[in-house]
Amino acid sequence: MITKIKYDFPKNFRNDKQAIIFLSNLWYSSKNRRNTTIILDFSSTRSFDTNLCSPLGMILEYLKEKQNLIYFSKLQESILKKLTNNNFLTKIQVDENRSCIQTHISYKSFKINEKEKFERYIWDELIIYLRNNGINNDCKDFVKAIMEMFVNIKMHTNSRNTKTCGYYLPENNEIYFTLCNLGVTIKKNIELANSYIFDQDHEAIDWAVKKNKSTRSADESGGLGFYTTRNFVKKYDGIINVISGRGYWEECNGQIISEEMKSAFPGTIITFRINLNNFVKEKTFINKDTIGLEELIGGGLWNA
């Protein structure tokens, strides 16, 4: 017999700690369910930052693999439009009704050996916003920088894929982009690789984002390091946010928030916001000599 359970989606599903707490609670209360109809009730939801489709989709696709049925209930028209535009509802078998105005970076899943597919995705999904802002000569350099951020992310072998999603905010000329995985946390990865012990998850993130901190062996090649990635995002008046386990870390306008949450996310979420107005004014730099962003998650997402 199939049982039913309903979850009330938050009023504002935004890029903040409350959204991560909701996702963590959803995960831990549903991860062991089988043959259950899971209903997400959106009747009270008024705002939805669509880059968060990345961690939400990761959880929902996991639940579907366990023979659970997923239903969305009482979606507001504005949210329905967002989730059809970015391909999210199509992925969970809801009819697609895409509008002609593209402001969303599609929800996608990438396996560990799909480097070329991921690169094509970045070109296809980001290039329109770059060119619309007069970024032509520097466009290739910008995409290279994005690829360095994500192609070099490495995960533990117990993570089979990663989810990505984002959106473009035309009134502010900003791009939000999120990548996440289920699996080992930053804290666990660093402790396994370096024999360090951290009391809390956010302490491990603090360690990882500092210059010259790496979990890689000496013979591994360099890439765009996480410290350099921080500077890259700051250069364009951006925000970068990292959640792993119970750790919450954010940098905005030179101010850092680093704290422990009551609920844990079962993996890692990385989100950044980049302001395209600032990019047009300056030329992107690519530093080939710094350590890789894979220091954060470990293992190997992209195989050479």
Secondary structure, 3 states (H helix, E strand, C coil): CCEEEEEECCCEECCCHHHHHHHHHHHHHHCCCCCEEEEEECCCCCEECHHHHHHHHHHHHHHHHCCCEEEEECCCHHHHHHHHHCCHHHHCCCCCCCCCCCCEEEEEEEECCCHHHHHHHHHHHHHHHHHHCCCCCCHHHHHHHHHHHHHCCCCCCCCCEEEEEEEEECCCCEEEEEEEEECCCHHHHHHHHHCCCCCCHHHHHHHHCCCCCCCCCCCCCCCCCHHHHHHHHHHCCCEEEEEEEEEEEEEECCEEEEEEEEEEEEEEEEEEEEEHHHHHHCCCCCCCCCCCHHHCCCCCCCCC
